[in-house]
Amino acid sequence: MFAAVAAILAWSGRDLNLSLAELMKGLPWIGDFILRMFPPNWGFLDRLVQPVMETIQLAIWGTLFAVLLALPLCFVAARNLTPSLLMFHAARQVFNLARGINELIFALIFVAAVGLGPFAGVLALTVHGAGMLGKFFAEAIEEVDPGPVEALRATGASPLQVIVFAVLPQALPAWIAATLYRLEVNLRAATILGMVGAGGIGFELYSSLKLFQ
């Protein structure tokens, strides 16, 4: 097995032209690029404030809507709460599809649908984020201690009461951690979405790259 893994790594590395020598040769250029960043050109600051704020807003709203979209389905996508196996697999496939398509692809789709601007970026982050958060939320539900859940069911509690009093107190910390992580991911992703016209600072970065600045 290790020989097979080594062979795959060697094959993929060869086709990708991975070369430590080329990296070492390029180090002076990297150093020159970094040195040219200093001192900063504060003349660009006025142009960047609004795009930076827009990028942060994209990340916040994309995360919020992703949470709202993931919450209803995550209970169906958890094995210990799902009403049926068919609904479980359907919900998991929805999450897999949303998570498996890159935010840039979603951004291109939504730019074509709603036009250029931050709204397309929010929609792209929402759909992709819902796929990721839905998976995390469902897995957190599956990992809760079954004792309180079974105890409440034995007393005749409704499914909603089981969720509120047995599942949420245990799953909520993991949900919060996943949401904060997704916000961090969205901050990075929102920077790139502007390159395809979906708002944020990405457009300014793309313009500078085109002008070799």
Secondary structure, 3 states (H helix, E strand, C coil): CHHHHHHHHHHHHHHCCCCHHHHHHHHHHHHHHHHCCCCCCHHHHHHHHHHHHHHHHHHHHHHHHHHHHHHHHHHHCCCCCCCCHHHHHHHHHHHHHHHHCCHHHHHHHHHHHHCCCHHHHHHHHHHHHHHHHHHHHHHHHHCCCHHHHHHHHHCCCCHHHHHHHHHHHHHHHHHHHHHHHHHHHHHHHHHHHHHHCCCCCHHHHHHHHHCCC
